[in-house]
Amino acid sequence: LARWTMPLIVKHQAGALGLKLNIPYIRATGTAAAGGDRFSPTRQTQEGWGDVTATVAYDIYHDTASGTIIDLAAKAKFATADKAKDLITTGKNDYSLLIDGLRPFGATTVFATLGWTKKGDPDGVAFRNPLFSTLGLSHKLSDQLTLGAVYDYRQKVTAHGDPVSEATLFVERKFDSQYKLQGYLVRGFSDASPDIGAGITVSARF
């Protein structure tokens, strides 16, 4: 499965409450459907708007002395994409609960996520509800330049599937207090992860 995504991500922070909306445009080529272990008999390409994901997070702990922050979040993936495009969407909603934490140690910050997803089941598929986790660190080389590495893991969602297991390296360049650019490389270690991936994210703060 070859896939590229152009997401539009909007974030809003109001004190301890954070809101995020992700609206992706996706082009995918392959035979394996988005559901995981479903297969189409022929190779095909599908393109269009993907499922919209909304996240609500709240700071449940913020220690200003150490810089430690812990967030509790709820995330919903709504099946807004064309249900006929099974390379792009499962056609069902998914709901997740997760906890995020970070702790700076000088110029280096360690961060982690632990969560659980209630998967919606497409016709003929009974998904498991997986745990997922992230462990990463970032290091500021200067006020403008940051390097980092992240490892992501998610339990398999079908009995005969594979877990997600992948590592990401990223570099972030701040131009000023408003604009920043991030480039990243992804290497997968299972059949449920991409063999290799790359991307660029441009962020503007208002």
N, C-alpha and C positions, 0 to 999 in steps of 0.2 A: 504494500500500500504506500503510494507516494502522496504526500499531502502538503499543501501550503495554506497558511492562515494569515489573514490580516484583521487583527482584532481592534475594535475601538473600545477603549477602557476609560470610564469616567469614575473618578473618586471624589468623595466629599467628606471632610472631617469637621465635625462639630463638637469640640471638646473631647470627651472620652468616646464618643460615638462615631464610627466610620461606616460609610456606605460605598459600595462599589458595584458598577454595572459593566458587564463585558458583552459586547455585541460583535461576534466574529463573522467575517466573510471567508468561506472555505472553498477550496478546489481540491478534490481527492480523486486519485486514479488507483484502481485495484479491483480485487474480487472479494476480499473480506469485508463484511459489513461492519458498521460502527458498533453493533451489538457485541462484538467480541469473537464468537465462534460460529456465527452464521456465515454462509458462503453463497455468492452469486455464481451461476455457471459460466459467466463470461466476464472478461475484463472490461471495465467501463470507466468513464470519467463523469463525475458529478460536480456541480458548482452552484453556490448560492449562499444565502445567509444561514448561519448555523444557529444552534440553540442559544438563547440569551441566559446568562448566568448573573444572579444578583446575590450579593453578600452583605450581611450586616454584622459588624464587629463592635465589641465594647471593651474598653480597658478595665479589667477587673483588678489589676495591680500595677502600680507605677511607683517605683522607688527612685526618687530623684538623686539620691546620694550615689547609688551604684549604676543608675541608668537602666535597671531591669524593668522590662515591660511585659505583661502577660495579657493577652486578649482572648476573649471567648467569642466565637463567631458561629453564625448559621449561614449556610449557602444553599441556594436552590438553582438547579439547572432546569429551565422550562423548555419543553419540547416545542419551540416556536418555528423550527425549520420545517421544510417540506417533508412530510413523513414518507413520501415515495423515494427520497434520496437517502438510502440506508448506508451509504458510505459516509454520510455527514451526521446523521442522527439516529438514535434508537427509536425515536418517536414517543418516548416516555419521559416523564419528569424524574429527576434525581434530587435527593435532599441530603445535606451533610451537616454534621456538627463537628467543630474542631476547636482546638486550643493552640494559640501561637505564643511563642515566647522569644525574647532576645535579651542578651546581656553583653554590653561592651567591656572590653579589657584593653584600655588604651586605644590604639588605632584599629584594633581588631574587634569585630562583633561576632558572637556566636548566636545562631538562631535555630529554632526547631518548631515543627508542627506535628500534632497528633490528631487524627480525626477518624470519623466513621461515616459511611455513605449508605443511605437506603436507596437502592437502585430500583427504577421502574422496569418491569418485565415486558419486553416486546412479545408479540404472538409467537408461541412455540419455544420461548426461552425463559428459563428460570434462573435469574442472576442471584449470586451470593451478594451479601451486603458487606463490603470489604472495609477493613481498617487501612488507613494510609498514613504515611509519615514523611517528614522532610528533616534533614539535618544539614546545616550549612554554616559557612563563615565568610565574612568579608573583611578586607583590610584596606584602610585608606593609605595610599601612597602620598597623597597630598589632599588639600581641600577640594581639589577638582577631580582627582582620579582615584577610583576604587576598583580593586580586583576581588573576585570571590569564587567560591565553589559550592555546589549544592548536590546532595544525593537524595533522590526521591524513591520511595518504595510504596507499593500498594498490593494488597493481597489479590490473588486471582479471583475473577468474578464468575467463572464457570468451572465445573469439576475438571475439565480437560484443558483448560486454558493455562496461561502463564501469569505470574505476577508482573506488575510494572517494576522495573529496576533500571534506573538511569542516573547518570551524573551530568551536571552542567557546569561549565566554566564561563564566567562572565567578566566583562570590563565595563565600567561606567564612567562617563566623562560629564562633569557638570560644567556648563558654560557660564551660568550665573545663578541667581536664586530662583529663576523661573524655568530655565530650560536645561534638560540633560539628555544624553544619548547613551544607550546601553546595547552592546553586542554580546552574543552568547553562542556557545557551541554545546551540543547535546550528544552524548554517547550512550546507547542503550545496551543492556546486558541480558535481555530476554526477548522472546517473540512478541510480547505485549508492548514493548518499547521500540522507538525508532532505532534503526541501525546507527544513523547519524542525523543530526539536525543542526540548523543554524538560524539565527534571526537577529533583527535589529528593532529596538524599541525607542521611540522618540516621546519624551514627556514634557508637557508644559503645565506650569502651576499658575493658577489664577486665584 
